[in-house]
Amino acid sequence: MPEAAASFDLTIPVDCAGLRLDQALARLLPDLSRSRLAHWVNEHQVTLNGVCAVPRHKVWGGERVNIAPTPDPAGLAPQAEHLPLEVMFEDDTLLVVNKPPGLVVHPGSGNWRGTLLNALLAHAPQLAQLPRAGIVHRLDKDTSGLLVIAKTLAAHTDLVRQLQARSVKRIYLAVVHGHVARSGRIEAPIGRHPTRRTRMAVIARGKPAVTHYEVIAHLAHATLLHCRLESGRTHQIRVHLHSIGHPLVGDPVYGARRSASGISFNRQALHAERLELTHPATRDVVAWHVEPPPDMLRLTAALKAAY
């Protein structure tokens, strides 16, 4: 099975007879995610007997399939940049980094250069052959902490499936406004805010989302929490904690950088502290832990001293 997005051919075997094309491809190419295969089909990069394929077309065996992913247009592909990168772990399969606050993960509008993805392409050029340079989950720009990157297509697919199965454990350290009396669990669907489209919100038609939170310490007008994600929705921790009346300290979107109690912080006080997963190659359970950056350590120390 090819690691790069190069053109390749296959023939549908008879034992796939009666399956939809997308089901047959998923069976024949288990190291590729269903979303990746569906993207190729929907973008007319897959032909069935020489004709552009559709996902729900039924196959009966013997059909010729050609998959020819289109490369990024010249000049639009992200460029490698030699930027500081704190590597916590690396082997032939995985790369784990500690992302500092202020670093954007993916290039996008207004941030086409200077991102984590640009730095990864310089650190390991082979990542250019993988979706999003091997990045399988993300952190907001002003959230710090651990991120895992796949270095092979097989590892990428495996990590995506672990995330979908909710077997990857992600523990965040958070400082929130107010006194959180006890540990708890938030189960509330998250979707795009109905009127403020740059924000997410708890809405009835949103996607299911679950966040567990544990009280670590009570601080002056604030609480230090550990948050564990079951799902991975955009801004999930920020939205869920805001929904129970305890927004993150410093959050400019779902809280306030300066509260009525006088707490001031120039980013959301959120740090991805611990990451645990099954290594795609060895199948061992592996975990990493990283301390918060200096600004968050100073914040918690000051709030503890004032309590």
C-alpha positions in Angstrom: 0.0 0.0 0.0 1.6 3.3 -1.1 2.8 5.8 1.6 2.7 8.7 -0.7 -0.3 10.1 -2.6 0.8 8.6 -5.9 -1.5 7.1 -8.5 -2.2 3.4 -8.1 -4.5 0.7 -9.5 -6.4 -2.2 -8.1 -9.0 -4.7 -9.1 -12.1 -5.3 -7.0 -12.1 -9.0 -5.9 -15.2 -11.2 -6.1 -15.5 -11.4 -2.3 -16.4 -7.7 -2.3 -19.4 -8.3 -4.6 -22.5 -6.4 -3.5 -20.6 -3.8 -1.4 -20.7 -0.1 -2.2 -17.5 1.2 -3.7 -16.6 3.1 -0.5 -17.0 0.0 1.6 -14.9 -2.1 -0.8 -12.1 0.4 -0.8 -12.1 0.6 3.0 -11.8 -3.2 3.0 -9.0 -3.3 0.4 -7.1 -0.3 1.8 -7.3 -0.7 5.6 -4.3 1.6 6.2 -6.2 4.5 4.7 -9.0 6.3 6.6 -12.5 6.3 5.3 -12.5 10.1 5.3 -9.4 10.1 3.1 -10.9 7.6 0.6 -14.2 9.5 0.6 -12.4 12.8 -0.1 -10.6 11.2 -3.1 -13.9 9.8 -4.5 -15.8 13.1 -4.0 -13.0 15.1 -5.7 -13.2 12.8 -8.8 -9.8 11.4 -8.1 -11.1 7.8 -8.3 -12.3 6.1 -11.5 -14.2 2.8 -11.8 -13.6 1.1 -15.2 -12.4 4.5 -16.5 -15.4 6.5 -15.3 -15.4 8.9 -12.3 -16.7 6.9 -9.4 -19.4 7.7 -6.8 -19.2 6.3 -3.3 -22.5 4.4 -3.3 -21.9 2.6 -6.6 -22.2 -1.1 -6.0 -19.3 -3.4 -7.2 -19.5 -7.0 -8.2 -15.9 -8.1 -8.7 -13.5 -7.6 -11.5 -13.9 -3.8 -11.8 -10.7 -1.8 -12.4 -10.1 1.1 -9.9 -7.6 3.8 -10.4 -6.8 6.2 -7.6 -4.9 9.4 -8.6 -4.9 12.0 -5.9 -4.3 15.5 -7.3 -1.2 17.2 -5.8 -1.5 20.7 -4.3 -1.3 23.5 -6.9 2.2 24.9 -7.3 2.9 27.6 -4.7 -0.1 26.7 -2.5 1.4 23.8 -0.6 2.7 24.8 2.9 6.4 25.5 2.9 9.0 24.1 5.3 10.4 26.7 7.8 13.1 26.1 10.3 11.3 27.2 13.5 12.0 26.2 17.1 10.4 22.8 17.8 10.4 21.2 21.3 10.5 17.4 20.5 9.4 15.2 23.5 9.6 11.9 21.6 10.5 10.7 18.1 10.9 7.4 16.3 10.2 6.1 12.8 6.4 6.2 13.5 5.6 9.0 15.8 6.6 12.5 16.8 5.4 14.2 20.0 6.0 17.9 20.4 5.3 20.5 23.2 3.5 23.4 21.4 4.1 26.8 23.0 1.3 29.3 23.4 0.9 31.6 20.5 1.8 29.1 17.8 -0.8 28.3 15.2 -1.0 24.6 14.3 -2.2 24.8 10.7 -1.7 27.4 8.0 -4.8 29.4 7.2 -6.3 32.8 6.6 -3.8 35.3 8.0 -1.4 32.6 9.1 0.1 31.1 6.0 3.6 30.9 7.5 5.2 30.5 10.9 2.9 27.6 12.0 3.6 24.3 13.6 2.9 22.5 10.3 5.6 24.7 8.6 8.1 23.7 11.3 7.2 20.0 11.0 7.9 20.0 7.2 11.4 21.4 7.9 12.0 18.9 10.8 10.8 15.8 8.8 10.3 16.6 5.1 8.6 13.2 4.5 5.6 14.5 6.3 4.7 16.5 3.2 3.3 13.2 1.8 0.8 12.9 4.7 -2.5 14.6 5.3 -1.9 17.8 7.2 1.8 16.8 7.6 0.7 14.0 9.9 -1.1 16.2 12.4 -4.1 14.2 13.7 -5.5 16.5 16.3 -5.0 20.2 17.1 -4.6 22.8 19.9 -5.9 26.3 19.7 -3.3 29.0 19.0 -3.1 30.1 22.7 -3.3 26.6 24.2 0.0 25.0 25.0 1.1 21.4 25.4 1.4 18.0 23.8 0.6 17.1 20.2 1.2 13.8 18.5 2.1 13.6 14.8 2.1 10.5 12.6 5.2 10.0 10.5 3.7 7.3 8.2 0.3 6.9 6.5 -0.4 3.7 8.5 0.3 5.5 11.8 -1.9 8.4 10.7 -4.8 6.1 10.0 -4.3 4.2 13.2 -4.2 7.3 15.3 -7.3 8.7 13.6 -9.1 5.5 14.5 -7.9 5.6 18.1 -9.3 9.2 18.4 -12.6 8.1 16.8 -12.7 5.2 19.3 -12.0 7.6 22.2 -9.1 5.5 23.4 -6.5 8.4 23.3 -6.3 10.0 26.7 -5.8 13.7 26.8 -5.5 15.5 30.1 -5.5 19.3 30.3 -4.6 21.7 33.1 -7.1 24.6 33.3 -7.5 27.6 35.5 -11.1 28.7 35.6 -13.0 31.7 37.1 -14.9 31.1 40.3 -15.1 28.4 42.9 -15.8 24.9 41.5 -17.2 23.0 44.4 -16.6 19.4 43.2 -15.4 17.3 40.3 -17.9 16.5 37.6 -18.8 15.6 34.0 -20.2 17.8 31.3 -22.2 16.1 28.5 -23.6 18.7 26.1 -23.6 18.8 22.3 -21.4 21.4 20.6 -21.9 23.2 17.3 -21.4 26.4 15.5 -23.0 29.4 17.3 -26.2 30.3 15.5 -25.4 34.0 15.1 -21.7 34.4 15.9 -20.2 32.1 13.4 -16.6 32.4 14.7 -17.7 30.8 18.0 -18.9 27.4 19.1 -21.7 26.9 21.6 -23.8 24.3 23.4 -26.7 23.7 21.0 -29.3 21.0 20.7 -28.3 20.1 17.2 -24.6 20.0 17.9 -22.3 17.0 17.9 -22.1 14.9 21.1 -19.3 16.0 23.5 -18.2 14.9 26.9 -15.7 16.6 29.2 -14.7 15.3 32.6 -13.2 17.7 35.1 -11.4 17.2 38.4 -10.8 19.8 41.0 -7.1 20.0 41.8 -6.9 23.2 44.0 -9.0 26.2 44.9 -7.3 29.5 44.2 -8.1 33.2 44.8 -11.3 33.7 42.9 -10.4 30.7 40.7 -10.1 26.9 40.5 -7.3 24.7 39.1 -8.8 21.8 37.2 -7.8 18.7 35.3 -10.0 18.2 32.2 -10.2 14.9 30.3 -11.8 14.8 26.9 -13.9 11.9 25.6 -14.7 13.6 22.4 -12.6 16.3 20.5 -14.9 19.1 19.4 -13.6 22.5 18.4 -13.1 24.6 21.6 -14.7 21.8 23.6 -13.1 22.6 27.0 -13.6 26.3 26.6 -17.2 26.0 25.6 -18.1 23.4 28.2 -16.6 25.2 31.1 -18.2 28.5 30.0 -21.6 26.6 29.8 -21.4 25.8 33.6 -20.4 29.3 34.5 -16.7 28.8 35.0 -14.9 30.1 31.8 -11.2 29.8 31.5 -9.1 32.6 32.9 -7.9 34.8 30.1 -10.2 33.4 27.4 -11.0 36.3 25.1 -13.9 34.5 23.3 -15.8 32.6 26.0 -14.7 34.6 29.1 -12.7 37.8 29.7 -9.0 38.5 29.8 -9.6 40.5 33.0 -12.5 39.5 35.4 -14.4 41.5 38.0 -12.1 39.9 40.6 -9.0 41.4 38.9 -7.5 38.2 37.5 -5.6 39.1 34.3 -4.0 36.7 31.8 -3.2 37.3 28.2 -4.4 34.0 26.8 -6.8 31.2 27.8 -5.2 29.3 30.8 -5.3 25.9 29.2 -2.4 23.4 28.8 -2.4 19.9 27.3 -0.4 18.3 30.1 -0.7 14.5 29.5 -1.1 12.4 26.4 -1.6 8.6 26.3 -2.2 6.3 23.4 -1.3 2.9 21.8 1.8 3.1 19.7 0.7 2.2 16.1 3.8 0.1 15.5 4.6 -1.6 18.8 1.0 -1.7 20.2 2.5 -0.6 23.6 0.6 1.9 25.6 2.8 5.0 25.7 2.3 8.3 27.6 4.0 11.7 27.9 3.7 14.5 30.5 4.9 18.1 30.2 4.8 20.9 32.7 2.9 24.2 31.9 4.9 27.1 30.4 6.3 29.8 32.7 3.3 32.2 32.2 0.8 29.7 33.5 3.1 28.6 36.4 3.3 32.3 37.4 -0.4 32.6 37.2 -1.2 29.6 39.4 1.5 30.5 41.9 0.2 34.1 42.3 -3.4 32.8 42.7 -2.3 30.2 45.3 -0.4 32.8 47.3 -3.5 35.1 47.3 -5.9 32.4 48.4 
